[in-house]
């Protein structure tokens, strides 16, 4: 029991090994959903089973109802699967913890119990020693974290191959930059690009044609356009940022974040540091953006960065404390950035 990585869980199930109780948690919903389906297929033989699959909501969970579901024998099958979604184990009262201890200690062989943390964050409280030791000894806990660049690039390439398309590492890294690292969103974008791409090999132009960029990518492209003195393109990107329906305060924060990262890149460059140094400084899981920051950072002076970062902070204050039209404040910020670039 204890902690298990997703890949180890896959190998375990492939070998026909099933534990009696699992706990799934983590930020990567796509992977978690995938392994939930995998577990259902293994236990029940299908995605759904009206007789042997029980789903219980944790918010108002009745532990006697859970006990009845666990004790119920399977119908025309070997096992039952009980899914408990978003039950805060560590906030359970003393009597509830006693019942949980009894339940998890005596789980019958015909039942597989899954605690699933979907919208609720799993926060183990190791100060509650008995409950934590019980989970560690009786429950297989599987975390589904956001994936790193190397794993995601392989995953993107694999999913394009499944659609009879190929994509290079650089293009895959660009897709991650443009659309973020969430696998669910990436899967949707991959589907669109694979249908649109006229040739077997996916090009950057194909990605730009149909992929919907996240706001952070648009904010970087805005800075990139300014670095090239392409003010028409920069204005178009600013307009697209407004179209994303993101709160003006959040948009300004994104612009400010890009300015600070570019300024950091300039200081690293002047200190004769490289991509590795900047990647570590920014705490980035990918070196794609640090490379881009180093490419364009010298287009602006240190004084420009200091003035624009200060102006972004002042804009944030005005967005939160005045009745001015938010879009007008952001346009003013953009005009000043372009005029002083």
C-alpha positions as CSV (number, residue, x, y, z in Angstrom):
1,X,0.0,0.0,0.0
2,X,1.1,3.6,0.4
3,X,2.0,5.9,-2.6
4,X,2.0,4.6,-6.1
5,X,2.9,6.4,-9.4
6,X,0.3,6.2,-12.3
7,X,2.7,4.2,-14.4
8,X,3.2,1.7,-11.6
9,X,-0.6,1.4,-11.2
10,X,-0.9,0.7,-14.9
11,X,1.6,-2.1,-14.7
12,X,-0.1,-3.5,-11.6
13,X,-3.4,-3.7,-13.3
14,X,-1.9,-5.1,-16.4
15,X,-0.5,-7.9,-14.3
16,X,-4.0,-8.6,-12.9
17,X,-3.2,-7.2,-9.4
18,X,-6.0,-5.2,-7.7
19,X,-5.9,-3.6,-4.3
20,X,-9.0,-3.2,-2.2
21,X,-8.9,0.5,-1.7
22,X,-7.5,3.4,-3.8
23,X,-7.2,7.2,-3.3
24,X,-6.8,9.3,-6.5
25,X,-5.7,12.9,-6.3
26,X,-3.7,15.6,-8.1
27,X,-3.9,18.5,-10.5
28,X,-3.9,16.6,-13.8
29,X,-7.6,15.8,-14.3
30,X,-7.2,14.2,-17.7
31,X,-4.8,11.5,-16.3
32,X,-7.0,11.0,-13.3
33,X,-10.1,10.5,-15.4
34,X,-8.2,8.1,-17.7
35,X,-7.1,5.9,-14.8
36,X,-10.6,6.0,-13.3
37,X,-11.9,4.5,-16.6
38,X,-9.1,2.0,-16.6
39,X,-10.0,0.9,-13.0
40,X,-13.7,0.6,-14.0
41,X,-12.8,-1.5,-17.0
42,X,-10.6,-3.8,-14.9
43,X,-13.1,-4.2,-12.0
44,X,-16.4,-4.2,-13.9
45,X,-15.4,-5.1,-17.5
46,X,-17.0,-1.8,-18.8
47,X,-17.4,1.9,-18.2
48,X,-20.7,1.5,-16.4
49,X,-22.6,-1.2,-14.5
50,X,-26.0,-0.3,-13.0
51,X,-25.7,-3.2,-10.5
52,X,-22.1,-3.2,-9.4
53,X,-21.0,0.5,-9.7
54,X,-22.0,2.8,-6.9
55,X,-21.1,6.5,-6.9
56,X,-21.4,8.5,-3.7
57,X,-20.8,12.2,-3.1
58,X,-18.5,13.0,-0.2
59,X,-20.0,16.4,0.8
60,X,-22.9,14.8,2.5
61,X,-21.7,11.3,2.8
62,X,-23.6,8.9,5.1
63,X,-21.0,6.4,6.3
64,X,-23.8,3.8,6.9
65,X,-24.8,4.2,3.3
66,X,-21.1,3.6,2.4
67,X,-21.0,0.5,4.6
68,X,-24.1,-0.9,2.9
69,X,-22.6,-0.3,-0.5
70,X,-19.3,-2.0,0.5
71,X,-21.1,-5.0,2.0
72,X,-23.5,-5.5,-0.9
73,X,-22.5,-8.6,-3.0
74,X,-21.9,-8.2,-6.7
75,X,-24.6,-9.1,-9.2
76,X,-23.5,-11.5,-12.0
77,X,-19.9,-10.3,-11.5
78,X,-16.9,-11.0,-9.3
79,X,-16.6,-7.5,-7.8
80,X,-18.3,-4.2,-7.0
81,X,-16.7,-0.8,-7.4
82,X,-17.6,2.0,-5.0
83,X,-16.5,5.6,-6.0
84,X,-16.6,8.2,-3.3
85,X,-16.0,11.7,-4.7
86,X,-14.6,14.6,-2.7
87,X,-14.9,13.2,0.8
88,X,-12.6,15.2,3.2
89,X,-11.2,12.3,5.2
90,X,-9.2,14.5,7.6
91,X,-12.1,16.7,8.6
92,X,-14.2,13.7,9.7
93,X,-15.3,13.8,13.3
94,X,-14.0,11.2,15.8
95,X,-17.0,8.9,15.4
96,X,-16.7,9.0,11.6
97,X,-13.0,8.2,11.9
98,X,-13.8,5.2,14.0
99,X,-16.3,4.0,11.4
100,X,-13.8,4.6,8.6
101,X,-11.1,2.7,10.5
102,X,-13.4,-0.3,10.9
103,X,-14.6,-0.1,7.3
104,X,-11.1,0.1,5.8
105,X,-9.7,-2.7,8.1
106,X,-12.5,-5.1,7.1
107,X,-13.0,-4.4,3.3
108,X,-14.4,-7.6,1.7
109,X,-12.6,-9.2,-1.2
110,X,-15.5,-8.7,-3.5
111,X,-15.3,-4.8,-3.2
112,X,-12.9,-2.2,-4.6
113,X,-13.3,1.2,-2.9
114,X,-12.1,4.4,-4.6
115,X,-11.8,7.8,-2.9
116,X,-11.6,10.3,-5.7
117,X,-10.5,13.9,-5.2
118,X,-12.0,15.9,-8.1
119,X,-12.9,19.4,-7.1
120,X,-11.7,19.1,-3.5
121,X,-7.9,19.2,-2.9
122,X,-6.5,16.3,-1.0
123,X,-4.7,17.7,2.1
124,X,-3.4,14.9,4.3
125,X,-3.0,15.9,8.0
126,X,-0.2,13.8,9.4
127,X,-0.9,15.2,12.8
128,X,-3.9,12.8,12.9
129,X,-1.5,10.0,13.2
130,X,-4.0,7.1,13.5
131,X,-5.9,8.1,10.4
132,X,-2.7,8.8,8.4
133,X,-1.2,5.4,9.3
134,X,-4.5,3.7,8.4
135,X,-4.4,5.3,4.9
136,X,-0.7,4.5,4.5
137,X,-1.3,0.8,5.5
138,X,-4.6,0.1,3.9
139,X,-5.0,2.5,0.9
140,X,-3.1,2.8,-2.3
141,X,-2.7,6.5,-2.9
142,X,-2.0,7.7,-6.5
143,X,-1.1,11.3,-7.3
144,X,-1.7,12.7,-10.8
145,X,0.5,15.8,-11.0
146,X,0.9,18.1,-14.0
147,X,3.3,16.6,-16.4
148,X,6.8,17.9,-17.3
149,X,7.8,19.1,-20.7
150,X,9.6,15.8,-21.8
151,X,6.6,13.7,-20.8
152,X,4.1,16.0,-22.4
153,X,6.1,16.2,-25.7
154,X,6.1,12.4,-26.0
155,X,2.4,12.3,-25.1
156,X,1.6,15.0,-27.8
157,X,3.6,13.1,-30.4
158,X,1.9,9.8,-29.5
159,X,-1.6,11.3,-29.8
160,X,-0.8,12.8,-33.2
161,X,0.5,9.4,-34.3
162,X,-2.8,7.9,-33.3
163,X,-4.4,10.3,-35.8
164,X,-2.0,9.4,-38.6
165,X,0.0,12.7,-38.1
166,X,3.5,13.5,-37.1
167,X,4.9,16.4,-35.1
168,X,8.5,17.4,-34.3
169,X,9.8,18.2,-30.9
170,X,10.0,22.0,-31.5
171,X,6.5,22.1,-32.9
172,X,5.2,20.1,-29.9
173,X,7.0,22.4,-27.5
174,X,5.4,25.4,-29.3
175,X,1.9,23.8,-28.9
176,X,2.6,23.5,-25.2
177,X,3.6,27.1,-25.0
178,X,0.6,28.2,-26.9
179,X,-2.1,26.1,-25.3
180,X,-0.7,25.3,-21.8
181,X,0.2,22.0,-20.2
182,X,-3.3,20.8,-19.3
183,X,-3.8,17.4,-21.1
184,X,-7.5,17.7,-21.5
185,X,-7.2,21.0,-23.4
186,X,-4.2,19.7,-25.4
187,X,-6.2,16.6,-26.4
188,X,-9.0,18.9,-27.8
189,X,-6.4,21.1,-29.7
190,X,-4.6,18.0,-31.1
191,X,-7.9,16.7,-32.5
192,X,-8.6,20.0,-34.3
193,X,-5.1,20.4,-35.6
194,X,-5.0,16.8,-36.9
195,X,-8.2,17.3,-38.9
196,X,-7.0,20.7,-40.3
197,X,-3.4,19.8,-41.2
198,X,-3.2,19.3,-45.0
199,X,0.0,17.1,-44.7
200,X,1.1,14.3,-42.5
201,X,3.7,16.4,-40.8
202,X,2.2,19.1,-38.6
203,X,3.7,22.6,-39.1
204,X,3.7,25.6,-36.8
205,X,1.3,27.3,-39.3
206,X,-1.2,24.5,-38.8
207,X,-1.1,25.1,-35.0
208,X,-1.5,28.9,-35.4
209,X,-4.4,28.4,-37.8
210,X,-6.8,26.5,-35.4
211,X,-5.4,26.3,-31.9
212,X,-6.8,28.7,-29.3
213,X,-3.9,30.2,-27.3
214,X,-4.1,30.8,-23.6
215,X,-3.9,34.3,-22.3
216,X,-0.3,33.9,-21.0
217,X,0.9,33.0,-24.5
218,X,-0.9,36.0,-26.0
219,X,0.8,38.2,-23.4
220,X,4.2,36.9,-24.4
221,X,3.4,37.4,-28.1
222,X,2.4,40.9,-27.4
223,X,5.9,41.6,-25.8
224,X,7.5,39.8,-28.8
225,X,5.6,42.0,-31.3
226,X,6.8,45.1,-29.4
227,X,10.4,43.8,-29.5
228,X,10.1,43.6,-33.2
229,X,8.6,47.2,-33.4
230,X,5.6,45.5,-35.1
231,X,2.9,47.8,-33.5
232,X,0.1,46.7,-35.8
233,X,0.6,43.1,-34.7
234,X,0.9,44.1,-31.1
235,X,-2.4,46.1,-31.3
236,X,-4.1,43.0,-32.8
237,X,-2.8,40.8,-30.0
238,X,-4.0,43.3,-27.4
239,X,-7.5,43.1,-29.0
240,X,-7.3,39.3,-28.9
241,X,-6.5,39.5,-25.2
242,X,-9.7,41.4,-24.6
243,X,-11.6,38.8,-26.6
244,X,-10.5,36.0,-24.2
245,X,-13.0,37.4,-21.6
246,X,-10.3,37.3,-19.0
247,X,-10.7,39.7,-16.1
248,X,-8.8,43.0,-16.8
249,X,-7.0,42.7,-13.4
250,X,-5.8,39.2,-14.4
251,X,-4.8,40.4,-17.9
252,X,-2.7,43.2,-16.4
253,X,-1.1,40.7,-14.0
254,X,-0.2,38.5,-16.9
255,X,1.4,41.4,-18.7
256,X,3.3,42.4,-15.6
257,X,4.5,38.8,-15.1
258,X,5.8,38.7,-18.7
259,X,7.7,42.0,-18.1
260,X,9.3,40.7,-14.9
261,X,10.4,37.5,-16.6
262,X,11.9,39.4,-19.5
263,X,13.7,41.7,-17.1
264,X,15.0,38.7,-15.3
265,X,16.2,37.3,-18.6
266,X,18.0,40.5,-19.4
267,X,19.8,40.5,-16.1
268,X,20.8,36.8,-16.6
269,X,22.0,37.6,-20.0
270,X,24.1,40.5,-18.7
271,X,25.5,38.2,-16.1
272,X,26.5,35.8,-18.9
273,X,24.1,33.2,-17.6
274,X,22.2,30.8,-19.9
275,X,19.0,28.9,-20.4
276,X,19.6,26.6,-17.5
277,X,20.2,29.5,-15.1
278,X,17.0,31.3,-16.2
279,X,14.9,28.2,-16.2
280,X,15.9,27.5,-12.6
281,X,15.4,31.2,-11.6
282,X,11.9,31.2,-13.0
283,X,11.0,27.7,-11.6
284,X,9.9,26.7,-15.1
285,X,9.2,23.0,-15.9
286,X,10.1,23.7,-19.5
287,X,13.0,25.5,-21.2
288,X,10.9,26.7,-24.2
289,X,9.9,30.0,-22.8
290,X,13.2,30.8,-21.1
291,X,14.8,30.4,-24.5
292,X,12.3,32.9,-26.0
293,X,12.8,35.3,-23.1
294,X,16.6,35.3,-23.7
295,X,16.0,35.8,-27.4
296,X,14.0,39.0,-27.1
297,X,14.9,40.5,-23.7
298,X,17.7,42.7,-25.0
299,X,15.2,44.5,-27.3
300,X,14.4,46.8,-24.3
301,X,16.5,48.7,-21.9
302,X,16.7,48.1,-18.1
303,X,15.1,51.5,-17.6
304,X,12.2,50.5,-19.9
305,X,11.6,47.4,-17.9
306,X,11.7,49.2,-14.6
307,X,9.3,51.9,-15.9
308,X,6.8,49.4,-17.4
309,X,6.8,47.1,-14.4
310,X,6.1,50.1,-12.2
311,X,3.4,51.3,-14.6
312,X,1.8,47.8,-14.6
313,X,1.7,48.0,-10.8
314,X,0.1,51.4,-10.9
315,X,-2.5,50.1,-13.4
316,X,-3.3,47.3,-11.0
317,X,-4.0,49.8,-8.3
318,X,-6.2,51.9,-10.5
319,X,-8.1,48.8,-11.7
320,X,-8.9,48.0,-8.1
321,X,-9.5,51.5,-6.7
322,X,-11.0,53.7,-9.4
323,X,-14.2,53.8,-11.5
324,X,-12.2,54.1,-14.8
325,X,-13.1,51.8,-17.6
326,X,-10.7,48.8,-17.2
327,X,-10.2,48.3,-21.0
328,X,-9.2,52.0,-21.2
329,X,-6.6,51.6,-18.5
330,X,-5.1,48.5,-20.3
331,X,-5.1,50.3,-23.6
332,X,-3.2,53.2,-22.0
333,X,-0.7,50.7,-20.6
334,X,-0.2,49.2,-24.0
335,X,0.1,52.6,-25.8
336,X,2.8,53.7,-23.3
337,X,4.7,50.4,-23.7
338,X,4.7,50.8,-27.5
339,X,5.5,54.5,-27.4
340,X,8.5,54.0,-25.1
341,X,9.8,50.8,-26.6
